[in-house]
């Protein structure tokens, strides 16, 4: 605690109030030379009970505002007043909300259930921990030291600037510099802009530069890929989709990260990942690590909209690569445990099923007797015997018996089937008629002989037609061969070698002619290209000369831009000046409004008796010293008189008591004296009197002495009170008039401040409008310069000189190329002329050959043949083929003579006759087939056979029925087979269950161990103590003040990370089910910031937060500002954040003023693209 004394300084309280302490705490103790320190003002009040707190807190609040805050000059110090109440009892939620939610004068904190005799040093420690420090080591509270949560010994690396070119919202180049007025890198950067003004695009750019992708956009593209919603420019600015798009992050150690966006491909987007062109050693390979330092606004929205715990687990696991093995062990051990528990459940179900099966099996014992009865009956009615069966028989014997019965059943089934078929056939014969069947058989035999003869004649006719077709084909082939033979005989006569030589010459000429024509085409193509290049170069020369002539115009454009930049800088300075003035006037107006509220509360009492301390405080502030002294004199005089009246009333009460006692004693004394007139001595005090009459007189006077003096004094005091009230009545009217004047003054002041604020806001709007106009004018001039291919970066005149020099160099180079192309054109023309002469010579040589028609005909024929073709050999092959064909023709003619007997017959007529006879044969086929087996029987013998077959059918049916019942009986077999099997299976399953339970217990221990190890990593990753400190400082919930993280699995066995909040009594809840949007916002932000402050081994110590303050009330915002201040003072991290809420922006600007902290506050106005 000794170190705290270096920064806490006790101050004197003006009115010596009991158990009320005032301290000044030195802030920003590690400020650089160009920054100032200041003081926070802390008031600590001890209250015995909740009742006292309720009575005193408003008075203390107003007392601090009047006596201390109003006298503090520095705006930043007036913004850092704190009142801390230490209460000896539990304070209910409603009172806490009322007090801590009151934003007037100071931020208030309640520490309840605290012993009011607590040492002030311990109270200071509690305040320090609650408001000012953010550290893991609670025993080391030293704000003079730099308590770094980053364990790396290297100097921290911060972002110095961010540059976006044609990226998302920003068209053209947008650069944000984070340098302060002292040319130092700001440790706090706050960017304000209304929604839709490009805040998120800045943080998208940071994420893209560091990770190569924006997760939010990547997820949306992936989700909607089937619908093909995302095409074209996504990272690119839509208006500049074809231009270069990039992001550059410049760091304060001189390095930078630069990443380009890929070009927009046809029917595709530009979200493909590309490596950084600069800074790969900074961004590294594991892009998920950067999630520790980047908090996009959509992640807060996802949490607020009840993001799934499985998603939270995935995000956490992706950003903790060092715990990959522990995560895998955690998941795999759980999967094994779930699998084993499922196997155990299956075993238990199986055991229950086996027990049920055993019970069912016992019910089938009676089926054995029924089975034995069936076998005995069968043996009685059948020649084939089945072996007898008893209970002692084995399942194998049972199977053998049933197999034998099945074989018998099959045999009898087949026998009965054959017997039935025979019965049907005989009955059909008798139905048709026995004699009809005999006649049908003899007619069929005659028809079959006639059909055979007809089919033979048809076959011979078809063979003859085939031979005729072959003869016709041979004749066609001979007709085709003869012209070829004649041609090649002529070539042989002319001279084969001579013809082939001429053919080679002609072929060579054709090839040369084709080659030269191709070469001439290529020359013409090259000539066209050269002419086109010459035309383009002439246009380029003309364009360059035109730009050179416009150099004075370009200089004038540049001059206009420089003038606009100067004017824009002046407007920015004005804007900052007026913004500061707005803050001051707002503070004054708030003060006036407060004074008016206080005056409204003060009701001057009609009677001096109605005065209290609160009225006294308000009157002293507002009526002036003379009147206040006069009122206080009357008030003090009234109090003194009232005190005297109280004293006298107490005395009077005592006196009356004494009088009652004395009255009783005197009555007794008078009675005694009256009865004893001889006595002259007082029976009470034993005083001697001269006579009895004197004694009686004295006793009667005694009871009146004291009463009369007290009554007189009380009457005097009553007169004095009435005098005081008369004096107060005379003063009351004057003081009341002064109050009315004060109220009127504050109202006029407030209206004046309000009018000044309106005027300044109008001026600010004018500044903004003028800035926008200047930017538009600047863009117009820059667009003019772009027409001349001039893109300014530093806005220096040397850029124009470099542009002009570049034009001159380019002109010289273009002229040189033009001359070279002229020479090339002349060479190409000469070559083309040469090729044309050669082609003319080739044409003349070809014409010489074509003049001889016969020879040219031979050459033309041979041109179609392959190069290895031999004319004389080919002629020999043609002659041999001709001989072969003639021989084939002779043999065919000889063969045709053998078919002379059928040459005059018609196939169609023969086929029709044959078909008719087949139909006649077919019509009696069914009858013939059925009669065939009985053709040898007489009609009487066939009838006797039918009767015998019917008797056998009845016998077969009876035997078949008994065997079928034996075959279908399964109860006995099942009993014998399964009784032992079920018993063995049940014993094995029970043994397996015992083993499985042991394995589950072992696996459960492994899972618990894996979970404990991973939770330790989780705790180290999230640092719940640090997150809770952050969460408490924002103060989002009146009860749930602690946060914790739990690992578990959902119903689908997916790992999940659950965030819970808990009260001091230990009750915990999932916040998404109970918290408001603002409270969920605080939970999500605390979780991220705690992780970010614990991130290690990162290439830079910058935390990027996009619009973290959503739906916060004033108390949350003030707590948030104190939290950011603690991070700036006690850690090495740079905070870069944005907000759409101007109130948040102004509070941060006031509490973390850039005169005291290395902070940069940036406003993005409409048109800043």
PyMOL commands that set and color helices and strands:
alter all, ss='L'
color gray80, all
select helices_A, chain A and resi 2-6+50-67+69-71+75-78+93-100+120-132+199-211+215-223+238-240+280-283+287-292+297-304+309-318+321-362+367-381+395-432+434-494+496-549+551-601+608-610+613-622+625-675+692-702+705-787+798-850+853-863+871-902+907-923+925-932+939-968+971-1022+1024-1034+1071-1073+1077-1093+1114-1130+1142-1151
alter helices_A, ss='H'
color red, helices_A
select strands_A, chain A and resi 8-11+20-27+38-47+81-87+107-111+159-165+173-177+188-192+246-251+256-260+294-295+1042-1049+1055-1062+1068-1070+1102-1105+1134-1139+1159-1163
alter strands_A, ss='S'
color yellow, strands_A
deselect
rebuild
show_as cartoon
